[in-house]
């Protein structure tokens, strides 16, 4: 699955896949895997994108707003970002971004994220 996601991300970054084509891949089950708890193992390649099925949660470690530390819980970050409601499932796009010098916490959608200083890897979420 990781190889398929990397290929799709490669073409997606170059604008060679339309949203319709990405949606077709998702609908056929070729693209989205169940979300890992966090992005620690996948967060080393800045610019890499992954599509995951995630079930929204409100409890778990979360640092940052819009850009989250790679050890932040994906299911909690997805609720915080407004991409899924607690208990519901959705497919989200996770993009590895450059590490930040600070991460600002906030309260959004009933979820509290926390401030954090320098952390080595990070991600950003978006809807499909």
C-alpha positions in Angstrom: 0.0 0.0 0.0 2.8 2.4 0.8 4.3 2.1 -2.7 0.9 2.9 -4.3 0.5 5.9 -2.0 4.0 7.1 -2.9 3.2 6.8 -6.6 -0.1 8.7 -6.3 1.6 11.4 -4.2 4.3 11.7 -6.9 1.8 12.4 -9.6 -0.4 14.5 -7.3 2.4 16.8 -6.4 3.1 17.4 -10.1 -0.5 18.2 -10.8 -0.9 15.1 -13.0 -3.9 13.7 -11.0 -7.2 15.5 -10.9 -9.4 15.4 -7.7 -11.8 13.2 -9.7 -9.0 10.7 -10.4 -7.9 10.7 -6.8 -11.6 10.1 -5.7 -11.9 7.2 -8.2 -8.8 5.6 -6.7 -10.2 6.0 -3.2 -13.6 4.7 -4.2 -12.0 1.5 -5.7 -10.0 1.0 -2.5 -6.6 1.4 -4.2 -5.5 4.3 -2.2 -6.5 4.8 1.5 -5.1 2.6 4.2 -6.2 2.6 7.8 -4.5 5.5 9.6 -1.5 4.7 11.8 -1.7 6.2 15.3 0.8 8.9 14.4 3.3 9.8 11.7 6.6 9.0 13.4 7.6 6.2 11.0 6.4 8.0 7.9 7.4 11.6 8.7 10.9 11.6 7.4 10.3 12.7 3.7 9.2 16.3 3.5 6.6 16.6 0.8 5.4 13.0 0.9 1.6 12.6 1.0 -0.5 9.7 2.3 -4.2 9.0 2.2 -5.7 7.4 5.3 -9.1 6.3 6.6 -9.4 7.7 10.1 -12.0 7.4 12.8 -12.2 10.7 14.7 -11.2 10.7 18.3 -11.0 13.5 20.9 -8.5 12.1 23.4 -4.8 11.6 22.7 -1.5 13.5 22.3 -1.8 16.6 20.1 0.7 19.4 19.6 0.3 22.3 17.1 -2.5 23.9 15.0 -2.7 23.3 11.2 0.8 21.8 11.4 1.2 19.1 14.0 4.2 17.3 15.4 4.6 13.8 13.9 4.0 12.2 17.3 0.5 13.8 17.5 -2.4 11.4 17.2 -3.8 11.5 13.6 -7.4 10.6 14.7 -7.4 13.5 17.2 -5.7 16.0 14.8 -8.3 15.1 12.2 -11.1 16.2 14.6 -9.1 19.3 15.7 -8.7 20.3 12.0 -12.5 19.8 11.4 -12.0 17.0 8.9 -14.0 14.4 10.7 -16.4 14.3 13.7 -15.7 12.2 16.8 -16.7 8.6 16.1 -17.2 9.2 12.4 -14.8 8.0 9.7 -13.3 9.9 6.7 -10.5 9.7 4.3 -7.9 12.4 4.8 -4.7 13.5 3.1 -1.6 13.7 5.3 1.3 15.7 4.0 4.8 15.6 5.6 6.0 19.2 6.1 9.2 20.8 7.3 9.8 20.8 11.0 8.8 23.9 12.9 10.7 25.8 15.5 7.5 26.1 17.6 4.0 24.6 17.5 1.1 26.7 18.7 -1.7 24.9 20.5 -5.4 25.8 20.3 -8.9 24.7 21.0 -10.9 23.7 17.9 -13.9 21.5 17.4 -13.9 20.4 21.1 -10.3 19.3 21.0 -7.4 20.9 22.8 -3.9 20.9 21.2 -0.9 22.0 23.1 2.1 24.3 22.5 5.5 22.6 21.8 8.9 23.9 21.0 11.2 22.5 18.3 10.3 19.1 17.1 12.1 17.1 14.3 9.2 16.2 12.0 5.6 17.4 11.3 2.5 17.0 9.2 -0.4 18.9 7.8 -3.9 17.5 7.1 -6.4 18.2 4.4 -9.7 16.8 3.2 -10.4 14.9 0.1 
